[in-house]
Each structure stands twice: as C-alpha cells, then as structure tokens.
C-alpha cells in the first residue's frame, strides 16, 4: 500500500494525523500547502464558480454551487490530490480493507450568503456496507477562503466515527472547525459532519478531495471525468489513483489487463487477459496448477 518512502519527520506527522483520526474521527493539518498554490487553484476555477448554477435539492443546498473534475480544470489541483502526507495517511487508515486506494472525488464548493446548515450525515452511507467494521473513505477539506463559524465552516461531531456510527446521533454540539487557505481538514467517512449555514455577507469557497477503497464505486465517475486522452498526460501515480490501475484480483480491468494500457501512445488492440491476483491467491493458483500438471 505504500506510495513513496516516508522520511522520519514526515512519518511523525503522518503518525500524529492517523492517531487523531482513529481517536476522534478528524484531524487538521495547518499550512499543509502554500497559500499561493491554493490561490492559483482558486483563480483557475473562477470562471467555473461564476458559470455553475446553484444546486437543486436540500442536501446539496440551493445557495451552494458545486462542480467536479478539478484535475481537468487546473494543473494546481494535483498538489491537493497527491499531497504526500495525506496519501500516506489515507493508505494507513484505509489500507486494511483494500489492495489499493482510488480517488473518490474532487469537488469545488461555494457556499453563498443565506445558505442553510446542511443535514448532518456520514459519507460512508453512500454505500450500503457494514457499519462500524470498515472505514470506506477519507475526506479532505481544502479552504480557498477563511472558514469560520459565521460563514458556514464544516461542522464535525468528534468521536462519532467507527462503531459510534451504530449509535443514535450524539446530542453534543459539533465543533465548527476554523480553517485558513493552506490548511487541510481530514475526517473519516464514518464521522458525522455537515456544512454550517452561511450567515455572513461573503461566499465561502473551497474544495473537497476524498479517497476511498479501491473496490468501491466512487462518487465521481473517474473514467468519464478523466478519459484516456486526458489521463495519459497525468503522472503515473495520479493516473493510477483516478482508476488506471487494477485492484487485485482483476477488478477494474480492460480486456483482462490493467486499464493503463489505454494510456500508451499506441492504442490497445486485441489483447489477452493476464492474471492480477493477490499474493495469497497467486500461491493458491500456482499450487493448483502444479497439482494438475503432476496428475497429468
């Protein structure tokens, strides 16, 4: 599950973040990225923010604008998605339940004045899997503007994650997590949360990036968001994260091979299937084949 070697200072930071996530369901990384990176990304998305209609429906929010495909809209979005500490954290907290991670979504959000508080919810409820046994998702909120209680910052119910998701929603008041551009708020898919109401006169803008187990159907259809003609220009690790990689055994394949064949300069023609198995499955298959040959 490792992405790149983790140096000691980085390992300490990742360990602290993982511990906070496991204990409380959320963690904040201050100054995770330079403010200039966030400002450049916001500038690239300015037209999309202006042109995207308000959402329809009480959950998305009728005073909220949302749009995805950030990696196709700005080269600066990759810095959020590929943040080394956050990827290491995601691998640590989700790794026990999958062979590899995948990108679940990138979504920009503008919460306009008058936006109502969002229904408290857990993002893991997108999938009808077992509750309290598996962590399915890690969310990362990246503010473009200051996030404050007045303008509708994210509300988190601490210690509401994991097996606590089987209990009635807590009576305790949530924490209004205050953030500045460059900070990152991480919270588990099992953590109860929601956007606050925007009672200010300014628009609260930011983005959310999330990672999920590689065998789940992601929120955003990554292959439509980033078809081969787009993804072939991504670095290898980023292309893998958006789906151009098999999840062993054999999930997400193209004609029985890793879908990364579609990113080659020469389009894949007629190709043959190749096993992509976990080590335990590979050992079982090899023993089976050897026994069959010995019997023959």
Residue pairs with C-beta under 8 A, 6 or more apart in sequence:
1 91
1 95
1 99
1 100
1 101
2 88
2 91
3 84
3 87
3 88
3 91
3 237
4 84
6 14
6 84
6 88
10 84
10 85
10 88
13 29
13 85
14 85
14 88
14 89
14 92
16 27
17 27
17 29
17 85
17 89
17 186
18 89
18 92
18 93
20 26
20 27
21 27
21 89
21 93
21 138
21 186
21 187
21 188
22 93
23 159
24 158
24 159
24 161
25 156
25 157
25 158
25 159
25 160
25 161
25 162
25 187
25 188
25 190
25 191
26 156
26 158
26 177
26 185
26 186
26 187
26 188
26 191
26 193
27 185
27 186
27 187
28 177
28 179
28 183
28 184
28 185
28 186
29 85
29 86
29 183
29 184
29 186
30 182
30 183
31 182
31 183
32 83
32 85
32 86
32 182
32 183
32 184
33 79
33 80
33 83
33 142
33 182
33 184
34 182
35 180
35 181
35 182
37 76
37 79
37 182
38 142
38 143
38 144
38 181
38 182
39 144
39 181
40 74
40 76
41 70
41 74
41 76
41 77
41 79
41 80
41 144
41 207
42 144
42 205
44 73
44 74
44 75
44 76
45 70
45 73
45 74
45 108
48 67
48 73
48 108
49 65
49 108
49 110
49 205
52 65
52 66
52 67
52 110
53 65
54 62
54 63
54 64
54 65
54 112
55 61
55 62
55 64
55 65
55 66
56 62
58 119
59 118
59 119
59 121
60 66
61 111
61 115
61 116
61 118
61 195
63 111
63 112
63 113
63 114
63 115
63 116
63 198
64 109
64 110
64 111
64 112
64 115
64 195
65 108
65 109
65 110
65 112
66 107
66 108
66 109
66 110
67 107
67 108
68 105
68 106
68 107
68 108
68 220
68 225
69 106
69 220
69 225
69 226
70 77
70 80
70 106
70 107
70 108
70 207
71 77
71 78
71 81
71 106
71 225
71 226
71 234
71 238
71 242
72 225
72 226
72 230
77 106
77 207
78 234
78 235
78 238
80 106
80 140
80 142
80 207
80 209
81 103
81 106
81 209
81 238
81 241
82 235
82 237
82 238
82 241
83 140
83 184
86 140
86 184
86 186
87 101
87 211
89 138
89 186
90 101
90 138
90 211
91 101
93 135
93 138
93 188
94 101
94 135
94 136
94 137
94 138
94 211
94 212
94 213
95 101
97 134
97 135
97 136
97 213
98 213
98 214
98 215
98 247
99 214
99 215
99 247
99 248
99 278
100 214
100 240
100 245
100 247
101 211
101 212
101 213
101 214
101 241
102 211
102 212
102 213
102 214
102 216
102 218
102 222
102 241
102 242
102 243
102 247
103 209
103 210
103 211
103 218
103 220
103 222
103 241
103 242
103 243
104 137
104 210
104 211
104 212
104 216
104 218
104 219
104 220
105 208
105 209
105 210
105 218
105 219
105 220
106 207
106 208
106 209
106 220
107 207
107 208
107 220
108 205
108 206
108 207
109 195
109 205
109 206
109 207
109 208
110 203
110 204
110 205
111 151
111 152
111 195
111 198
111 203
111 204
111 205
112 198
112 203
113 198
113 199
113 200
113 201
113 202
113 203
114 198
115 152
115 195
115 197
115 198
116 197
117 152
117 155
117 194
117 195
117 196
117 197
118 194
118 195
118 196
119 194
120 155
120 157
120 169
120 174
120 192
120 193
120 194
121 192
121 193
121 194
122 165
122 189
122 190
122 191
122 192
122 193
123 137
123 139
123 189
123 210
124 131
124 135
124 136
124 137
124 165
124 188
124 189
124 190
126 219
127 136
127 216
127 217
129 136
131 165
131 166
131 190
132 162
132 163
132 164
132 165
132 166
132 190
134 213
135 162
135 188
135 189
135 190
136 189
136 190
136 212
136 213
136 216
137 188
137 189
137 210
137 211
137 212
137 213
138 186
138 187
138 188
138 189
138 210
138 211
138 212
139 186
139 187
139 188
139 189
139 208
139 209
139 210
140 184
140 185
140 186
140 208
140 209
140 210
140 211
141 147
141 154
141 179
141 184
141 185
141 186
141 187
141 206
141 207
141 208
142 183
142 184
142 206
142 207
142 208
142 209
143 179
143 180
143 181
143 183
143 185
143 204
143 205
143 206
144 181
144 205
144 206
144 207
145 151
145 181
145 202
145 203
145 204
145 205
145 206
146 178
146 179
146 180
146 181
147 153
147 154
147 177
147 178
147 179
147 180
147 204
147 206
148 176
148 178
148 200
149 176
149 178
149 196
150 198
150 199
150 200
151 196
151 198
151 199
151 200
151 202
151 203
151 204
152 195
152 196
152 197
152 198
152 199
152 200
152 204
153 176
153 177
153 178
153 179
153 195
153 196
153 204
154 176
154 177
154 179
154 185
154 187
154 193
154 194
154 195
154 196
155 174
155 175
155 176
155 177
155 193
155 194
155 195
155 196
156 174
156 175
156 177
156 185
156 187
156 191
156 192
156 193
157 169
157 170
157 172
157 174
157 175
157 191
157 192
157 193
158 172
158 175
159 170
160 169
160 170
160 190
160 191
160 192
161 187
161 188
161 190
161 191
161 192
162 188
162 190
164 170
164 190
165 190
165 192
169 192
170 192
174 192
174 193
174 194
176 196
177 185
179 185
187 193
189 210
189 212
198 204
210 219
211 241
212 218
212 219
214 245
214 247
214 251
214 252
215 247
215 251
218 243
222 242
222 243
223 242
223 243
223 259
225 242
226 234
226 242
226 243
228 244
228 262
228 263
231 239
231 242
231 244
231 263
232 239
232 262
232 263
232 264
234 242
236 260
239 245
239 260
239 263
240 260
243 252
243 259
244 258
244 259
244 260
244 262
244 263
245 252
245 258
245 259
245 260
246 252
246 253
246 257
246 258
246 259
246 276
248 276
248 277
248 278
248 281
249 275
249 276
249 277
249 278
249 281
250 256
250 275
250 276
250 277
252 259
253 259
253 273
253 276
254 261
254 262
254 268
255 261
255 268
255 270
255 271
255 273
256 271
256 272
256 273
256 274
257 268
257 271
257 272
257 273
257 274
258 276
261 268
261 271
262 268
275 282
275 285
277 285
